[in-house]
Amino acid sequence: MATGLDHPAIASHAPYDLVVANILAGPLVELAPGMGVITQAGGTAILSGILNTQADGVIEAYQRSGFTLRDHLKRKDWTTLVLEKR
């Protein structure tokens, strides 16, 4: 898992039904496998801080980590993704 997600305070309370992250696309992609581990089946991940031009790469990373895209919101140059853990 990415640094932070394996912290005892986070890992000991997993899995989560809701995870929210507002950081850049690069770190979100790196966190994707760990998010797949800490998010329960049927749980939701809301990701923001993503430039529209980088959204496809983030979506692909989360799909590989067991998520399905539920909503793709765009506001000016920025994207918010709503994903569900399969």
Backbone torsions as a table, in degrees:
resi	resn	phi	psi	omega
1	MET	NA	159.2	178.6
2	ALA	-71.0	154.1	177.6
3	THR	-53.1	132.0	-179.6
4	GLY	107.1	-47.6	-178.4
5	LEU	-72.4	-22.0	178.5
6	ASP	-94.4	5.7	176.8
7	HIS	-60.4	137.9	-177.3
8	PRO	-52.9	-36.7	-179.1
9	ALA	-66.6	-29.4	178.3
10	ILE	-86.7	-51.1	-175.7
11	ALA	-61.5	-36.0	-176.0
12	SER	-71.8	-17.9	-179.7
13	HIS	-104.2	-2.0	-179.6
14	ALA	-72.8	154.9	4.9
15	PRO	-86.0	157.0	-178.6
16	TYR	-105.9	147.8	176.2
17	ASP	-90.3	-14.0	177.7
18	LEU	-145.0	128.9	175.4
19	VAL	-129.4	132.0	-180.0
20	VAL	-125.1	132.3	178.4
21	ALA	-139.5	128.3	177.7
22	ASN	-121.2	78.1	179.9
23	ILE	-139.1	174.9	-176.4
24	LEU	-69.2	162.4	-175.6
25	ALA	-58.8	-43.1	-178.3
26	GLY	-56.8	-54.0	177.0
27	PRO	-63.0	-34.9	177.8
28	LEU	-62.4	-40.9	178.0
29	VAL	-63.5	-44.2	178.9
30	GLU	-62.2	-33.0	-178.2
31	LEU	-80.9	-13.6	-173.0
32	ALA	-51.9	-50.5	179.9
33	PRO	-60.1	-42.0	178.7
34	GLY	-66.3	-37.3	176.5
35	MET	-62.8	-36.2	177.4
36	GLY	-63.9	-30.6	179.6
37	VAL	-77.1	-42.3	-172.9
38	ILE	-88.2	-9.6	-179.3
39	THR	-97.8	127.9	-178.2
40	GLN	-73.2	156.1	175.6
41	ALA	-57.0	131.0	-176.5
42	GLY	86.4	-6.9	179.5
43	GLY	-76.0	167.1	-175.8
44	THR	-117.5	138.3	170.6
45	ALA	-117.7	126.6	176.3
46	ILE	-111.5	118.6	-175.7
47	LEU	-118.2	130.9	177.1
48	SER	-140.9	178.1	-174.1
49	GLY	88.1	20.6	-174.2
50	ILE	-108.3	127.5	172.7
51	LEU	-69.4	143.6	179.7
52	ASN	-51.8	-38.1	-177.5
53	THR	-70.3	-14.6	-178.7
54	GLN	-105.7	-3.3	-173.5
55	ALA	-61.8	-41.5	-177.4
56	ASP	-59.6	-39.8	178.7
57	GLY	-65.0	-38.2	178.4
58	VAL	-69.1	-43.7	178.8
59	ILE	-58.4	-46.7	-179.7
60	GLU	-60.4	-43.3	-179.7
61	ALA	-62.1	-40.8	-178.7
62	TYR	-76.0	-31.5	174.2
63	GLN	-64.0	-40.5	177.0
64	ARG	-64.7	-23.4	-178.1
65	SER	-97.9	14.2	172.6
66	GLY	96.7	17.4	-179.5
67	PHE	-108.0	152.9	173.7
68	THR	-116.9	133.8	178.2
69	LEU	-70.4	125.4	178.0
70	ARG	-105.9	-32.1	179.4
71	ASP	-155.7	144.6	180.0
72	HIS	-129.9	101.8	-176.7
73	LEU	-99.9	134.5	178.0
74	LYS	-122.8	136.5	175.0
75	ARG	-138.2	110.6	-173.3
76	LYS	54.3	-120.1	-176.2
77	ASP	-90.6	1.6	-170.2
78	TRP	-113.8	149.2	-178.9
79	THR	-120.0	144.7	167.1
80	THR	-123.4	132.7	179.6
81	LEU	-112.7	138.2	173.5
82	VAL	-116.1	117.9	-175.7
83	LEU	-123.2	149.8	176.7
84	GLU	-116.8	134.5	178.4
85	LYS	-76.8	127.8	178.8
86	ARG	-77.5	NA	NA
